[in-house]
Amino acid sequence: MSTITRNTNHDTIASMYDLKDIERHDIVIECLEKLILNQIPKEAHIFDLGCGTGQIAQRLLKRGYKLTGLDSSEEMLQCARKNVPNAEFILDDARFFKLPPTFHAAISTDVVLNYVLTFEELKNSLQNVYNALLPNGIFAFEIYTEEGCESSWKENSDGGGVRDDNVWVDIWSYDQENKLGRKETTRFQLIDGQWQRSDITFLLKLYSKLEIQAALEKVGFREISIYNLKEDLGVEHSTGETACFVCRK
């Protein structure tokens, strides 16, 4: 494992994250089936970059694939190891990890690459994925794009959720000059009969589709395709903020 910067922000929300968007995980699998799963061997080894609590890995493992997940949050990985004990999970950073050519395919869901805040670091992250793929390996990832998000992010918005032992609120703002989204999350968690509060800040960088394509080309990816979740993949509730990129080594 390389030297990493621990992702303590995501440590704080790991157990909450594990509760969220169960239906969305199934939709992600449906999209992956359309984009890449029909192009790799049935027992292919898949690399999950930013695997979180292992919900996607769990579903792919049930389909017969071999899974290796990587995340920079130890708490996320603790949940993942409980959810998917038969997968391998690595604590490391997308910007710095080094793995030999091992995988038939790589995926990155839930806009993980938006947490990479400079173009150079984005290129480094993509290079690391490229190096970990076998020849002709395929990479699919979901990412917020400048074209899809900038107009909606200019207006402050909020969101959140409620569970029996968890309540959280997300408040968004946008720095247009630096193309940085800022999400302020306040969480109340019931622990040993007492409600405990956590306040966490997340920064997400918007890149244009041309910037992302340029970064992919610079590290050697080819056959680059860009998909709209709603129009191309049939995800009816999609807002159009994210795009799916698919490319080959």
C-alpha positions in Angstrom: 0.0 0.0 0.0 1.2 3.5 -0.8 1.4 6.3 1.7 -2.1 7.8 1.7 -4.1 10.7 3.2 -6.7 9.1 5.4 -10.3 10.0 4.3 -11.6 10.8 7.8 -14.6 12.7 6.4 -15.9 9.5 4.8 -15.0 7.6 8.0 -17.5 9.8 9.8 -20.4 8.9 7.5 -19.5 5.2 6.7 -22.3 3.6 8.7 -24.8 6.1 7.4 -23.6 5.6 3.8 -24.2 1.9 4.2 -27.9 2.5 4.8 -28.5 4.7 1.8 -29.8 4.2 -1.7 -30.3 0.4 -1.8 -32.4 0.7 -4.9 -29.7 2.8 -6.6 -27.1 0.0 -6.1 -29.4 -2.3 -8.2 -29.7 0.4 -10.9 -25.9 0.7 -11.0 -25.6 -3.0 -11.7 -28.2 -2.8 -14.5 -26.1 0.0 -16.1 -22.9 -2.0 -15.7 -24.6 -5.0 -17.4 -25.4 -2.7 -20.4 -22.0 -1.1 -20.5 -19.3 -3.6 -19.6 -20.4 -6.9 -18.1 -21.4 -8.4 -21.4 -17.9 -7.7 -22.7 -15.8 -9.5 -20.1 -15.4 -13.2 -19.0 -18.1 -14.5 -16.6 -15.5 -15.0 -13.9 -13.6 -11.8 -14.7 -11.6 -10.0 -12.0 -13.1 -6.5 -11.4 -11.5 -3.6 -9.7 -13.8 -1.3 -7.8 -12.2 2.1 -7.3 -13.8 4.0 -4.3 -15.7 0.9 -3.3 -17.2 2.5 -0.2 -19.1 -0.1 1.9 -19.0 -2.8 -0.8 -22.6 -2.7 -1.9 -21.7 -2.9 -5.6 -18.9 -5.4 -5.0 -21.5 -7.6 -3.1 -23.8 -7.7 -6.1 -21.1 -8.4 -8.6 -19.6 -11.2 -6.5 -23.1 -12.9 -6.5 -22.9 -12.9 -10.3 -19.7 -14.9 -10.2 -17.1 -12.2 -10.6 -13.9 -11.8 -8.5 -13.7 -8.5 -6.8 -11.0 -6.2 -5.4 -12.1 -2.9 -3.9 -10.1 0.1 -3.0 -11.0 3.0 -0.7 -9.2 5.7 1.3 -11.7 5.4 4.2 -10.9 2.7 6.8 -14.4 2.8 8.2 -15.9 2.3 4.8 -13.7 -0.7 4.3 -14.7 -2.1 7.7 -18.3 -2.1 6.5 -17.3 -3.5 3.1 -15.4 -6.5 4.7 -18.6 -7.3 6.7 -20.8 -7.0 3.7 -18.5 -8.9 1.3 -16.2 -11.2 3.2 -15.1 -13.0 0.1 -13.8 -9.9 -1.7 -10.4 -8.3 -1.3 -10.3 -4.7 0.0 -7.4 -2.3 0.0 -6.9 0.9 2.0 -5.3 3.3 -0.4 -5.8 6.6 -2.4 -7.0 6.8 -6.0 -4.3 9.4 -6.7 -1.4 7.3 -5.6 -2.1 3.5 -5.6 0.0 1.2 -7.6 -1.2 -2.2 -8.7 0.2 -4.5 -11.4 -1.9 -5.4 -14.5 -4.5 -7.7 -12.9 -8.0 -6.8 -13.8 -10.3 -7.5 -16.8 -12.4 -4.4 -15.9 -12.5 -1.5 -13.5 -15.4 0.5 -12.2 -15.9 3.7 -10.2 -19.4 4.6 -9.2 -21.0 7.3 -7.0 -19.0 10.1 -8.5 -15.8 9.1 -6.6 -13.5 10.9 -9.1 -15.2 14.2 -8.3 -13.4 14.1 -5.0 -10.1 14.4 -6.9 -9.7 18.2 -6.9 -7.1 19.0 -9.6 -6.7 17.9 -13.2 -3.2 16.6 -12.6 -4.5 14.4 -9.8 -7.4 13.2 -11.9 -4.9 12.2 -14.6 -2.8 10.4 -12.0 -5.9 8.5 -10.8 -6.8 7.5 -14.3 -3.2 6.4 -15.0 -3.2 4.2 -11.9 -6.4 2.5 -13.2 -4.9 2.1 -16.6 -1.8 0.4 -15.2 -3.9 -2.0 -13.1 -5.9 -3.2 -16.1 -5.0 -6.2 -18.3 -4.5 -5.4 -22.0 -7.8 -4.6 -23.6 -9.3 -4.1 -20.1 -12.3 -1.9 -19.9 -13.0 1.0 -17.4 -16.4 2.4 -16.7 -17.0 5.3 -14.3 -19.7 7.7 -13.2 -18.9 11.4 -12.7 -20.5 14.8 -12.2 -19.7 17.0 -15.2 -19.6 20.7 -15.6 -22.2 20.6 -18.4 -24.6 18.6 -16.2 -24.2 20.3 -12.9 -23.0 23.9 -13.1 -26.4 25.5 -13.6 -28.1 23.5 -10.8 -25.1 23.9 -8.4 -25.2 27.7 -8.6 -28.3 27.6 -6.5 -27.8 26.4 -3.0 -29.7 23.2 -2.4 -30.2 20.7 0.4 -31.1 17.1 1.1 -30.8 14.4 3.7 -32.4 11.4 5.2 -34.0 9.9 8.3 -33.6 6.5 9.9 -34.4 5.2 13.4 -30.9 5.9 14.6 -29.6 8.3 12.0 -30.7 11.7 10.8 -28.6 13.8 8.4 -28.9 17.0 6.4 -26.8 18.0 3.4 -26.4 21.7 2.3 -24.8 22.4 -1.0 -23.1 25.5 -2.3 -20.9 26.2 -5.4 -17.8 28.2 -6.1 -18.1 29.0 -9.8 -14.6 30.4 -10.2 -12.9 27.2 -9.0 -15.7 24.9 -10.1 -15.9 23.4 -6.6 -19.1 22.1 -5.0 -19.2 22.2 -1.2 -21.4 19.8 0.7 -21.9 20.5 4.4 -23.3 17.4 6.2 -24.7 17.4 9.7 -25.4 14.0 11.1 -27.1 13.0 14.3 -26.5 9.3 15.3 -28.1 7.5 18.2 -25.3 5.7 20.1 -25.9 3.9 23.4 -29.1 5.9 23.9 -27.5 9.3 23.2 -27.7 11.4 20.1 -24.3 12.4 18.9 -23.7 15.2 16.3 -21.1 15.3 13.5 -20.4 18.1 11.1 -18.5 17.2 7.9 -17.4 19.2 4.8 -16.9 17.6 1.4 -15.5 19.3 -1.7 -16.2 18.0 -5.2 -14.6 19.3 -8.4 -16.5 19.7 -11.7 -14.6 18.8 -14.9 -16.0 19.3 -18.4 -16.5 16.3 -20.6 -13.6 17.5 -22.8 -11.3 17.7 -19.8 -12.2 14.2 -18.8 -11.7 12.9 -22.3 -8.4 14.7 -22.6 -7.2 13.1 -19.3 -8.2 9.6 -20.5 -6.4 10.1 -23.8 -3.2 11.4 -22.1 -2.8 8.2 -20.1 -3.5 6.0 -23.1 -7.2 5.0 -22.9 -9.0 4.5 -26.3 -12.5 3.8 -27.6 -13.8 6.4 -25.2 -17.6 6.7 -25.1 -19.8 9.0 -23.0 -23.4 7.9 -22.0 -26.3 9.8 -20.6 -28.0 7.9 -17.8 -31.5 8.7 -18.8 -31.3 8.8 -22.6 -28.8 6.1 -23.2 -29.2 3.8 -20.2 -32.9 4.2 -19.3 -32.4 5.5 -15.8 -35.7 7.4 -15.6 -35.1 9.3 -12.4 -31.7 10.6 -13.5 -31.3 14.4 -13.3 -28.7 14.5 -16.0 -26.0 15.7 -13.7 -23.8 12.7 -14.1 -22.3 11.1 -17.2 -20.9 7.6 -17.6 -17.5 7.2 -19.4 -16.5 3.8 -20.8 -13.0 3.3 -22.3 -10.4 0.6 -23.0 -6.7 0.1 -22.3 
